[in-house]
Amino acid sequence: MTRGYISIGSNINRNYFITKGIDSIRQTFGTLALSSLYESESIGFEGDPFYNLVVGFDSTLDVYVIAQVLRLIEQQYGRTADSKKFSSRTLDLDLLVYGDLIINDDRLQLPRREIERYPFVLEPLAEIAPEQIHPILQVCYADLWQQMASSNQKQWRVPFPTAIP
């Protein structure tokens, strides 16, 4: 089994789509480790605030199959293939890390650069995988978060929607 981490985000009907995203990932991978839920301002565009979290899962699936499953879940909940990077979205699912794989091709990037760039990705990842080592930087996520924690980007923990156990 390989341990992977998925970033989940939404700023359109957030409670509904975050709940549906978690449910769909759970149906595919089984038991999940859930970070806290964070609310943050939109980055790179004017839009409603986002909900973000990270889930950990175990799988034996090929990494490209996992990435395809995540795209299909996004599409099932209204995400279109031509969505702009910095725009509102119903559901954004990004495979952040899968074991110690390092991939950078036209289909997939692992680990995702967003880990190093955005508190809304790194803080929840560091929360559920503090001692996990970043495959390229060779630093644990807790230490990376300590280095980033002084970021100007504002985010805060919020309660999960009641539908999420």
C-alpha positions as a printed Julia matrix, in Angstrom:
165×3 Matrix{Float64}:
   0.0    0.0     0.0
   1.12   3.52   -0.79
   0.07   6.54    1.26
  -1.22   9.5    -0.71
  -2.59  12.93    0.1
  -5.28  14.85   -1.78
  -6.06  18.55   -1.44
  -9.79  19.35   -1.62
 -11.1   22.85   -2.25
 -14.36  24.59   -3.14
 -15.76  28.11   -3.17
 -19.14  27.4    -4.77
 -21.79  25.85   -2.5
 -18.85  24.82   -0.33
 -20.59  22.62    2.24
 -22.26  20.54   -0.44
 -19.24  20.07   -2.69
 -16.71  19.48    0.1
 -19.04  16.82    1.52
 -19.56  15.2    -1.88
 -15.83  15.27   -2.63
 -14.96  13.54    0.63
 -17.75  10.97    0.15
 -16.56  10.18   -3.4
 -12.93   9.82   -2.36
 -13.99   7.61    0.57
 -16.02   5.39   -1.78
 -12.94   4.91   -3.94
 -10.2    4.55   -1.31
 -11.95   3.57    1.92
 -10.85   4.99    5.24
  -9.48   8.53    5.05
  -7.44  10.69    7.38
  -9.04  14.14    7.39
  -7.35  17.41    8.27
  -9.28  20.26    9.77
 -11.36  22.35    7.39
  -9.9   25.76    6.57
 -11.47  28.85    5.09
  -9.3   31.24    3.12
  -9.65  34.14    0.77
  -9.46  33.41   -2.95
  -5.95  33.75   -4.41
  -5.2   35.22   -7.82
  -8.75  36.42   -8.53
 -11.73  38.11   -6.93
 -14.08  35.44   -5.67
 -15.86  33.96   -2.7
 -13.74  32.43    0.08
 -12.63  28.81   -0.27
 -12.95  25.82    2.01
  -9.85  23.62    1.88
  -8.65  20.46    3.56
  -6.32  17.55    2.9
  -7.19  13.86    3.1
  -4.79  10.96    3.42
  -5.54   7.58    1.87
  -3.87   4.24    1.16
  -3.97   2.56   -2.24
  -2.29   0.1    -4.56
  -3.61   1.87   -7.68
  -1.28   3.33  -10.28
  -0.73   7.04   -9.69
  -2.09   7.98  -13.14
  -5.27   6.0   -12.43
  -5.7    7.93   -9.18
  -5.25  11.25  -10.98
  -7.87  10.21  -13.55
 -10.31   9.16  -10.81
  -9.93  12.59   -9.2
 -10.63  14.34  -12.54
 -13.75  12.22  -13.0
 -15.01  13.13   -9.51
 -14.43  16.82  -10.26
 -16.35  16.5   -13.53
 -19.16  14.62  -11.8
 -19.66  17.69   -9.62
 -19.56  20.33  -12.32
 -15.89  21.07  -12.94
 -15.16  21.53  -16.63
 -11.94  20.56  -18.39
 -11.38  24.14  -19.54
 -11.53  25.69  -16.04
  -9.01  28.47  -15.54
  -6.41  27.95  -12.81
  -7.43  31.0   -10.78
 -11.23  30.89  -10.82
 -14.2   29.86   -8.73
 -14.87  26.14   -8.64
 -17.32  23.62   -7.34
 -14.64  21.07   -6.51
 -10.86  21.05   -6.87
  -9.07  17.77   -6.14
  -5.29  17.67   -6.41
  -3.11  14.67   -5.69
  -0.33  16.29   -3.67
   1.93  13.36   -2.86
   1.86   9.61   -3.5
   4.47   7.79   -1.49
   7.87   9.13   -2.44
   7.13   9.41   -6.16
   8.66  12.3    -8.05
   6.92  12.95  -11.38
   6.94  15.99  -13.62
   5.48  15.27  -17.02
   2.67  16.63  -19.17
   0.08  14.62  -17.21
   1.11  14.85  -13.58
   3.36  16.68  -11.14
   4.3   15.05   -7.84
   4.86  16.35   -5.34
   2.66  19.31   -6.25
   4.4   22.69   -6.12
   1.35  24.1    -4.31
   2.66  22.41   -1.15
   5.49  24.94   -1.01
   3.43  27.91   -2.22
   0.1   27.99   -0.44
  -0.74  27.81    3.27
  -4.18  26.37    2.43
  -2.37  23.29    1.09
   0.59  23.03    3.46
  -1.09  23.66    6.82
  -3.67  20.86    6.5
  -1.02  18.53    5.05
   1.33  19.29    7.95
  -1.56  18.72   10.35
  -2.19  15.12    9.25
   1.34  14.2     8.06
   3.72  16.29   10.18
   6.63  13.84   10.05
   6.17  12.84    6.4
   9.17  13.92    4.32
   8.74  15.98    1.15
  10.25  13.75   -1.58
  12.28  16.54   -3.21
  13.06  18.96   -0.39
  13.77  16.17    2.12
  12.17  18.22    4.91
   9.12  17.15    6.93
   5.85  18.99    6.38
   5.75  20.27    9.97
   9.08  22.04    9.42
   7.95  23.4     6.05
   4.81  24.75    7.74
   6.88  26.41   10.47
   8.88  28.17    7.76
   5.73  29.31    5.94
   3.52  30.13    8.92
   4.39  33.83    8.77
   2.8   34.11    5.31
   0.52  37.07    4.63
  -2.18  34.76    3.33
  -5.01  34.57    5.84
  -6.85  31.38    6.66
  -8.67  29.98    9.65
 -10.18  26.7    10.81
 -13.93  26.29   10.53
 -16.27  23.5    11.71
 -17.01  20.73    9.25
 -20.48  20.65    7.7
 -22.66  18.38    9.84
 -22.95  15.8     7.05
 -19.25  14.9     7.34
 -18.54  12.33   10.08
